[in-house]
Amino acid sequence: MEKNDQKEQKLAEFQDVFQNVFRKLKKQNDFFPKTKYNLADGHILILLYLSKKGRCTASEVTSYLGITSGGGTVLTSTLFKHHLIDRVRLESDRRVIQLSLTEEGKKVVNEVIKQRAEAFIELFRDMKNEEIDQVTNVFKKLDNLLT
């Protein structure tokens, strides 16, 4: 078998495994835990993003998630309705809306992070530190390639 054929076969196997792992992780609510606000995955991702950024524009959020501005409006409106984020128009340009977490939003983020940490500890419980390092390094490389 030629090198290219072997690589294609390995990548096809990786795709299957990755798809199965992603599906199983998504199925476990620990990675996108349900909150008392019944938030979807996109809501959780926005809250986590705002937690890292502090304050950003709505267009930065939609760019990060790869969604339309209309989709971002729907998601952020729900978060605003639940008092999880604040929306503030810039004085210098009233068209620009900046988003940030409220105290309640920070509480939700902390709970999500706590639940995810517990889920990862359980998931990797039987792995050796070296195996965890290998997985981490592969995902770092993928993250850099996708940037």
C-alpha positions in Angstrom: 0.0 0.0 0.0 1.4 3.4 -0.9 2.0 6.2 1.6 -0.9 8.3 0.4 -3.3 5.3 0.5 -2.2 4.6 4.1 -2.6 8.2 5.1 -6.1 8.3 3.6 -7.0 5.1 5.4 -5.7 6.4 8.7 -7.6 9.7 8.2 -10.8 7.9 7.4 -10.3 5.9 10.6 -9.6 9.0 12.6 -12.7 10.7 11.1 -14.9 7.8 12.3 -13.4 7.8 15.8 -13.5 11.5 16.1 -17.2 11.6 15.0 -18.0 8.8 17.6 -16.2 10.6 20.4 -17.7 13.9 19.6 -21.2 12.4 19.4 -20.7 10.6 22.7 -19.4 13.7 24.4 -22.3 15.8 23.2 -24.7 13.1 24.4 -23.3 13.4 27.9 -24.8 16.5 29.4 -21.7 17.0 31.4 -19.9 18.8 28.5 -22.9 21.0 27.7 -24.7 20.7 31.0 -28.3 21.7 31.4 -28.8 24.7 33.5 -31.9 26.0 35.2 -32.3 28.3 32.2 -32.4 25.3 29.8 -29.6 26.8 27.6 -28.5 25.3 24.3 -24.9 24.5 23.4 -24.6 27.8 21.6 -25.6 29.8 24.7 -23.1 27.9 26.8 -20.3 28.6 24.2 -21.2 32.3 24.3 -21.0 32.5 28.1 -17.7 30.7 28.1 -16.3 33.0 25.4 -17.5 36.1 27.4 -15.9 34.7 30.5 -12.5 34.6 28.7 -12.9 37.9 26.8 -14.5 39.9 29.5 -16.3 42.3 27.1 -16.7 42.0 23.4 -19.0 43.0 20.5 -21.8 40.9 19.2 -20.0 40.5 15.9 -17.0 39.1 17.7 -19.2 36.4 19.2 -20.8 35.5 15.9 -17.4 35.4 14.3 -16.1 33.1 17.1 -19.1 30.7 16.7 -19.2 30.9 12.9 -22.9 31.9 12.9 -24.9 34.7 11.2 -25.6 38.0 13.0 -29.3 36.9 13.1 -28.3 33.7 14.9 -26.2 35.6 17.3 -29.1 38.0 18.1 -31.4 35.0 18.9 -28.8 33.5 21.2 -27.8 36.7 23.0 -31.4 37.8 23.4 -32.1 34.6 25.3 -29.1 35.2 27.5 -30.1 38.8 28.1 -33.7 37.8 28.9 -32.3 35.5 31.6 -30.1 38.3 32.9 -26.9 36.3 32.1 -25.4 39.0 30.0 -25.5 42.8 29.7 -25.7 44.6 26.4 -24.3 48.1 26.2 -24.2 50.4 23.2 -20.9 52.3 22.7 -21.2 56.0 23.2 -18.6 56.5 20.4 -20.6 54.4 17.9 -24.2 53.6 18.9 -24.4 50.9 16.3 -21.9 48.7 18.2 -23.2 46.6 21.1 -20.8 45.3 23.7 -21.7 42.2 25.6 -20.4 41.1 29.1 -21.4 38.6 31.7 -23.6 39.6 34.6 -23.0 38.2 38.1 -25.6 35.5 37.4 -23.9 34.7 34.1 -20.6 34.3 35.9 -22.3 31.8 38.3 -23.6 29.8 35.4 -20.1 29.8 33.8 -18.5 28.6 37.0 -21.0 25.8 37.4 -20.4 24.7 33.8 -16.7 24.8 34.3 -17.0 22.8 37.5 -19.2 20.2 35.8 -16.9 19.9 32.8 -13.9 19.4 35.1 -15.6 16.6 36.9 -16.6 15.0 33.6 -13.0 15.2 32.3 -11.6 13.8 35.5 -14.0 10.8 35.2 -13.4 10.4 31.4 -9.6 10.3 31.8 -9.6 8.5 35.1 -8.0 5.4 33.8 -5.5 7.1 31.5 -1.8 7.6 32.4 -0.5 11.2 32.6 1.6 10.5 29.4 -1.6 9.5 27.5 -3.3 12.7 28.6 -0.3 14.7 27.5 -0.4 13.0 24.1 -4.1 13.7 23.6 -3.5 17.3 24.7 -0.6 17.8 22.3 -2.6 16.4 19.4 -5.5 18.8 20.1 -3.1 21.7 20.5 -1.7 20.9 17.0 -5.2 20.7 15.6 -6.2 24.0 17.3 -3.2 25.7 15.7 -3.9 24.3 12.3 -7.5 25.6 12.5 -6.5 29.0 13.6 
